Amino acid sequence: MHNLKEHGVQIVVSCLLFMGFLYVIFLNPGFRSIPMFRGQGCSYLSKTSSEREHVDLLGGVLAETAMENRTLIIAMVNKAYVEGDKPMLDVFLNSFWLGENTRDLVNHLLIVTVDRTSYERCRFLRLHCYKLETDGVNFNGEKLYMSADFIKMMWRRTLFLGDVLRRGYNFIFTDTDVLWLRNPFERLSSDESTDIQISTDNFNGYQWSEANPINTGFYIIRSNNKTISLFDTWYGMKDNSTGQKEQDVLNHMVREGVFRKLSLRVRFLDTTYFSGFCEDSRDIGAVTTVHANCCKTIRAKIADLKDVIRAWKRFRSSSTFNDTSILRKLNHVACRNSWKH
């Protein structure tokens, strides 16, 4: 009898506890307001987690790509640079294969993509890849020089690179229409007091002269408070510079003395070593990079860069090849004609 009474008490207590649990869940309004039990709260938590994951993804790929001194190489591509029989990205990467002491540098190259096609191509090539969020702007196709979308893409690039600096990374930024024929680190100064070393369209003979017209298609920059301030100031000019690409704005800022105001030490690179179609190197035996600048279309750039590669192969394969001024004889016909249309 005693056991039956004790069993009955246990049943009653269990029922009371269960009824109390149901009250807390379904009838107590305070408990239902906890975010864990609200759809809106779950959505908010999920969104925050997703944003945090995206930020962490950039930090992870930067750390994975950089050298021990927190320096990496960054290039940016879209769909137009990865499609076709011989796309620009392939020409760019081929120069690392053909260049002197450049193959291992691919291990420290980060390809920043602005659309799904270019990201998938980058992943297929087993490179370091990062897909940049573009805030709904479509950067898929070829953006002709100085078109509205071209200018938007250049400013989005500037914003991203400023973020890399704020994370404490130094980098070489390179356009993909730049051939890397020799290791540029062997020509760039390792002096830590030099904040920026930047290519020029035309070199006036003085590496510290601010009269040199800069080209933002190739430069190396150190991460510090001065360079971060430069990028903040530079990007802050975007909305007051309608119709101007970011390079034009920076050139204007240089003429206004921004480097001096920020106490930046900037070296301007000699086109003998860091060459371009605007001003060809005088010596293929010394040239480090060749940039297809002063050219309007991707198709024209690829055609004329292939001519440079052929000249490079001839130079490398012949011990008696002594026409060191060959780059100045190529004429870059496709790029010259690209301005006629």
Steps between C-alpha positions, in 0.01 A plus 500: 500500500780737594665446160176576316463833684859596425452414131185713489684798647772469234237504225336813640834683533597407144168629366541830686854548364385432145209745531742761635732448202208547256404823676851641470523418129156595373342742750788705645552800262835591653654165411370513141681832448842331528657516147573129494132438465424770246540467124626857472764435763623190320524696176698774671741256659544320169572825316756612755672164482509516120653847499756396757585192294554717187733735687691209648529347153698801377724489805562132443588530131733795566686306768517194275637697203745739664872450547651491847538879497124541435550597135295359214419565134143598408328502161132548416298335222147470369331269250647682199854421620449123532295402194612432143763285330786693659358721774692779667538307825676218313738744329575657840570165667706382204744785562571361848584167335726657237661768716826490692456398866127563486338156521499475879337843527168345393488344847455853635257625236142573603245524219207718603192420293184708457262239355426131522659402165838652580491353851431150368777535242741613770410202718542264204854633451569424869603856579436703811156650430266746667155599375441868563152616598392767249181633663279388212709672230552279194870486409469193274592614149784701353503851640637725229759753606334804664145362471275558802527135610879507454523798736272330755715187492819701554352671805375169642855370460637799690260440790600134521873571492459754779339225708804276437729776629286543812549130571875556517606349166749646252433416138594537138192583302525398135257521213472173310613673182848520655756238396738396778822421308730523801452496875411861590610461862856494368451853359277648766659667802484306825549822699216504752498880502363494143121483529403462133679409177277561200523459123490793262358556153810704411811523716674838525831360623456584870367227725383740775339756268127549549483632144505139376150400379404200714329181387306302761524180293815399688626614839623371834377656823579450867226488760533785750295791630618729219402267215168418664428873527589539132248234396232648726557845350518360148177301523333796670544695174288251302168683516661834410680363194225418253634362172851450638663166566683447826843543335407846371387600847820376662711681240313820585554436872873456438514836320318653798773365731321212677819294530680784675201580724491140622883478521499211254826391340410398143734362235401525134608200293723528194336373179831337405412237760125545552395555141175559319355567158484872586880498524686180409813386677825577323645164601335156493805378688397710799121524481306351793134561414318606183159664537248523214404854595400766244268236352121493488375140465583162648529343153761757394694461824517121459615526138784739578604324821539181298749689281694593814503136611630388160779759520579386855526137390736593216716698741510215753570223248792663317837569658586725205182708508622856544206713386426625851275779369257256339210607724508845344469349154180303565279807437200342681285524189186345650502746790562797274205394284276442803457877539357535150174323583 
